[in-house]
Structure formats: C-alpha cells, structure tokens
Amino acid sequence: MRTTVGIVGAGPAGLLLARLLHRAGIDAVVLESRDRAYVEQRQRAGVLEQGTVDVLRAAGAGERMDREGLRHDGVELRWAGRRHRIDLAGLTGGRSVMVYAQTEVCKDLIALQLAEGGPLLFEARALAVEDADTERPRVRFRHRGAEEVLECDYVVGCDGFRGVTRRAVPAALAQVFERTYPFGWLGVLADAPPAHDELVYAGHDRGFALASMRSPSVSRLYLQVPAGTDAAAWSDDALWAELERRFETADGAVPARGPITQKSVTPMRSWVHEPMRYGRLHLAGDAAHIVPPTGAKGLNLAVGDVVTFARALVHRRETGSDALLTSYSPTCLRRVWQAERFSADLTALLHRAPDATPFELRLQRARRERIASCRAAAADLAEGYTGFPF
Ligand SMILES: Cc1cc2nc3c(=O)[nH]c(=O)nc-3n(C[C@H](O)[C@H](O)[C@H](O)COP(=O)(O)OP(=O)(O)OC[C@H]3O[C@@H](n4cnc5c(N)ncnc54)[C@H](O)[C@@H]3O)c2cc1C
C-alpha cells in the first residue's frame, strides 16, 4: 500500500489530520489498532478551546458541535466556601470554550472520513516505522492477521502516549522531560443534571474536584485521589458524599445526585518528548506530550500539532520549500511548553499535594487571592484557558 501521508492512530489528532489533508487534496491512510466502537466510546476530554472550535468548523466538522455543544463564556473557581467567576469572554476580548466530548468529535470525524476521505483501517496495529530519515519512510503494520507495509512520503505518529512511532527516533537524539504527580483523578459519568451551568473547579482542603458536563442531563465529575487508587474501591454513596464536601459553598449549593454509569482513575503526568520530528516522521498529540488534565489542554494541543503539520505540507506543495516542515518541532514545542506551564500552574493552584508544607499552602492561598482580586491575574488565567494561538 502506498500513500502521501501515513497516519498512525485515529484519536482526535490522527482523525483531524486526515480531514485537513483530505480538504487540501493530499491523500493519506489512517491506521488504528482498535475497533471503531472502542475509539468512539473512550471517555476523555470535553473542553474545546476557541481555536479548536474554529478549526473544526473550517474543516467542515463543526455542524453537530455547534448544534449540541455548550458554549461557555466563563468558569467558576471555588475555594474556602466562596465562588469566583472567571469571565473568559470579558477578559479575553470575546474568546470562549465549547463543552463537547472527545467521543463526539471522534464520531463526527470518523463519519466524515468514511464518507468522503481516504482509507481508515481499524484493527490495524502499527508495529514499527522504518527508514524515517529517508524520503521513503514505511510503516509496518498488522491487519486481519497479516503483516503489511504502508509506504509513504511522510509519517505522522498520532498514536498516543503508548504508541510505537516515537521509537523510530534514535535514543541519542531524544530527550524526555517529565513530572509525575502523587495523585490522580477519579472521573465519573452520572445521569444527573450538571451542578452549575459553567464548569466548577474546586480547590478544597480535602483535595481538588471538578464539575463538568456532557449534556444538560449528564454530568462529568472528577475527584483528586491518591495515585494508584482503585476506582472500584469507591462506592457511589462515598463518591457523592465526597463531591458534596468538596463543592461546599457558603450558600449550600451541591451537585445533584444521579446514577453513576462509569468510573475510572486517570494518572496525572506532565511529559514532553523532544524533538517532535525525525526525518520524515512527525509526532503529534499525546505521542509527543502529555499534560495533567486540569487545564483541559491535551486534545487542544493535538489539534495545534496537526494544524501545524498540514499547513507545512500545503506550504511545501505551494512553494516547494521544506522550511515549515523542518521547523515543525520547534514551532509546536513553543505552544506545547506554554500549555505545559499553564497546566502545571493550574494543577498547583487547585490540588492539595500530600507533601505540601505549611509555607507552600500559604503561597497557594496567596495565588488564589491574587486571581480572585486582580484583573490582570484573572486575565492571564483566562487567556491560557481559552488557548494559545496556533
Ligand atoms: C480523563 C481524561 C480527561 C481529559 N480531559 C481533557 C480535556 O478536557 N481537554 C483536553 O483538551 N484534553 C483532555 N484530555 C486529554 C485528551 O484526551 C488527549 O490529549 C487526546 O486524546 C490526545 O489525542 P491523540 O489523538 O493525540 O491521542 P489518543 O486519543 O490517545 O489517540 C491515539 C490513537 O492511536 C491508537 N494507537 C495506539 N497505538 C497504535 C498503534 N501501534 N497502531 C495504530 N494505532 C495505535 C490508539 O488506539 C488511539 O486511538 C483528557 C484525558 C483524559 C484521560
């Protein structure tokens, strides 16, 4: 099999890239190790930055998002029983975010790809990228029990944190920057109306909690838990009781209870692989970087990477110049590191580190007070939250 761009992974990065290339008239083949149902049901991100929303619309993939997504012009921060609204739109000159689940973004992109785009092979597991530093890179993969080869002009590794494509970068050239956190998020999906019409980020002495939503009748809620926690160890009653404590306010508002339909624990990690390009292999999304979910940046960073790659390839076709492809890694990494900084700062602002000293807790309180009382500090948070430019 032969194509211009071999895309490994059909998460948001791989699927959007396939769509952008299709719109630009560049052929691509997508290899995805899982089946379609798995990719469409994997519960993950839910907050789309303004830039992501704009890209999905421009790619002709925003119709259902605009109909069913929930536009949010603000978020609420809650601590010491008090609420502080961050007016995202007012502080950023009109930028907002869209609450629309990653599962739905993937469903929309898969439907478009199968209807209009090039091949998208499910249950096709990439085994290795070969000859990445030549003009004819290849992806060896296994599909329907047989080993096959995809010959390409370019390979884009969109295969997530556990993918194989980045192994093609020689160890002597690769650098990894990493921080693991001593806590994770216990996430639940509940058939219950959202606690509030905007997202609520609570920094409680017992730990962080987040109240988000999937629709007007489905809530997505998270609790900070120690690393290694087993989700099954939490009964539904214990979960609701803990959520009620962490979201407590002086006015007594608490999330509405309802049947919990899903529970899982996500570890928290900051991680960057540099460089993001080796020869004709380009890494995009979680294959190259992970952020703790606090800043809601993971999916949005993946979008930034593939937009950068698609632009670079179109530029090459139009001008014959490789300049944008060559600068792919530093261009992406500038935005990646801003998102890493933002996500780490917001995590530190809102979580209760088990080993925090009294001095650090006072600093955390001072940072919170600064955001609640200073427009410039709130504006900085709002700019980061609504997203850094592509
Ligand atoms: C609980 C949780 C909440 C989150 N909340 C947010 C949020 O609110 N906002 C946000 O922006 N981000 C959020 N994120 C992060 C976001 O989900 C990820 O950053 C995003 O999925 C990255 O997309 P991706 O396409 O790069 O990788 P992935 O979504 O991981 O997709 C990679 C794909 O590659 C496939 N694959 C892997 N190996 C191979 C192989 N060898 N061959 C072929 N295919 C392969 C996988 O099956 C997968 O489909 C959250 C993550 C979690 C876990």
PDBQT file of the ligand as one rigid body, heavy atoms in Angstrom, charges set to zero:
ROOT
HETATM    1  C1  LIG A 401      -9.794  11.558  31.829  1.00  0.00    +0.000 C 
HETATM    2  C2  LIG A 401      -9.206  12.482  30.800  1.00  0.00    +0.000 A 
HETATM    3  C3  LIG A 401      -9.740  13.764  30.661  1.00  0.00    +0.000 A 
HETATM    4  C4  LIG A 401      -9.217  14.620  29.697  1.00  0.00    +0.000 A 
HETATM    5  N1  LIG A 401      -9.776  15.867  29.568  1.00  0.00    +0.000 NA
HETATM    6  C5  LIG A 401      -9.324  16.680  28.593  1.00  0.00    +0.000 A 
HETATM    7  C6  LIG A 401      -9.974  17.929  28.320  1.00  0.00    +0.000 A 
HETATM    8  O1  LIG A 401     -10.962  18.310  28.945  1.00  0.00    +0.000 OA
HETATM    9  N2  LIG A 401      -9.488  18.702  27.301  1.00  0.00    +0.000 N 
HETATM   10  C7  LIG A 401      -8.414  18.280  26.554  1.00  0.00    +0.000 A 
HETATM   11  O2  LIG A 401      -8.015  19.021  25.635  1.00  0.00    +0.000 OA
HETATM   12  N3  LIG A 401      -7.792  17.103  26.788  1.00  0.00    +0.000 NA
HETATM   13  C8  LIG A 401      -8.219  16.287  27.768  1.00  0.00    +0.000 A 
HETATM   14  N4  LIG A 401      -7.634  15.052  27.941  1.00  0.00    +0.000 N 
HETATM   15  C9  LIG A 401      -6.527  14.648  27.099  1.00  0.00    +0.000 C 
HETATM   16  C10 LIG A 401      -7.013  14.162  25.737  1.00  0.00    +0.000 C 
HETATM   17  O3  LIG A 401      -7.989  13.165  25.878  1.00  0.00    +0.000 OA
HETATM   18  C11 LIG A 401      -5.809  13.639  24.923  1.00  0.00    +0.000 C 
HETATM   19  O4  LIG A 401      -4.810  14.610  24.946  1.00  0.00    +0.000 OA
HETATM   20  C12 LIG A 401      -6.208  13.317  23.489  1.00  0.00    +0.000 C 
HETATM   21  O5  LIG A 401      -6.926  12.109  23.425  1.00  0.00    +0.000 OA
HETATM   22  C13 LIG A 401      -4.969  13.209  22.591  1.00  0.00    +0.000 C 
HETATM   23  O6  LIG A 401      -5.352  12.803  21.311  1.00  0.00    +0.000 OA
HETATM   24  P1  LIG A 401      -4.365  11.945  20.410  1.00  0.00    +0.000 P 
HETATM   25  O7  LIG A 401      -5.103  11.737  19.134  1.00  0.00    +0.000 OA
HETATM   26  O8  LIG A 401      -3.036  12.587  20.383  1.00  0.00    +0.000 OA
HETATM   27  O9  LIG A 401      -4.146  10.596  21.189  1.00  0.00    +0.000 OA
HETATM   28  P2  LIG A 401      -5.182   9.442  21.579  1.00  0.00    +0.000 P 
HETATM   29  O10 LIG A 401      -6.538  10.000  21.805  1.00  0.00    +0.000 OA
HETATM   30  O11 LIG A 401      -4.534   8.673  22.669  1.00  0.00    +0.000 OA
HETATM   31  O12 LIG A 401      -5.262   8.555  20.273  1.00  0.00    +0.000 OA
HETATM   32  C14 LIG A 401      -4.212   7.692  19.884  1.00  0.00    +0.000 C 
HETATM   33  C15 LIG A 401      -4.792   6.611  18.998  1.00  0.00    +0.000 C 
HETATM   34  O13 LIG A 401      -3.747   5.806  18.480  1.00  0.00    +0.000 OA
HETATM   35  C16 LIG A 401      -4.141   4.442  18.583  1.00  0.00    +0.000 C 
HETATM   36  N5  LIG A 401      -2.900   3.638  18.616  1.00  0.00    +0.000 N 
HETATM   37  C17 LIG A 401      -2.048   3.462  19.649  1.00  0.00    +0.000 A 
HETATM   38  N6  LIG A 401      -1.026   2.648  19.272  1.00  0.00    +0.000 NA
HETATM   39  C18 LIG A 401      -1.240   2.326  17.988  1.00  0.00    +0.000 A 
HETATM   40  C19 LIG A 401      -0.544   1.512  17.052  1.00  0.00    +0.000 A 
HETATM   41  N7  LIG A 401       0.581   0.874  17.389  1.00  0.00    +0.000 N 
HETATM   42  N8  LIG A 401      -1.050   1.391  15.795  1.00  0.00    +0.000 NA
HETATM   43  C20 LIG A 401      -2.192   2.023  15.413  1.00  0.00    +0.000 A 
HETATM   44  N9  LIG A 401      -2.904   2.790  16.289  1.00  0.00    +0.000 NA
HETATM   45  C21 LIG A 401      -2.427   2.947  17.551  1.00  0.00    +0.000 A 
HETATM   46  C22 LIG A 401      -4.961   4.373  19.858  1.00  0.00    +0.000 C 
HETATM   47  O14 LIG A 401      -5.821   3.246  19.877  1.00  0.00    +0.000 OA
HETATM   48  C23 LIG A 401      -5.717   5.678  19.769  1.00  0.00    +0.000 C 
HETATM   49  O15 LIG A 401      -6.954   5.546  19.085  1.00  0.00    +0.000 OA
HETATM   50  C24 LIG A 401      -8.127  14.186  28.884  1.00  0.00    +0.000 A 
HETATM   51  C25 LIG A 401      -7.591  12.907  29.030  1.00  0.00    +0.000 A 
HETATM   52  C26 LIG A 401      -8.110  12.058  29.966  1.00  0.00    +0.000 A 
HETATM   53  C27 LIG A 401      -7.532  10.668  30.105  1.00  0.00    +0.000 C 
ENDROOT
TORSDOF 0
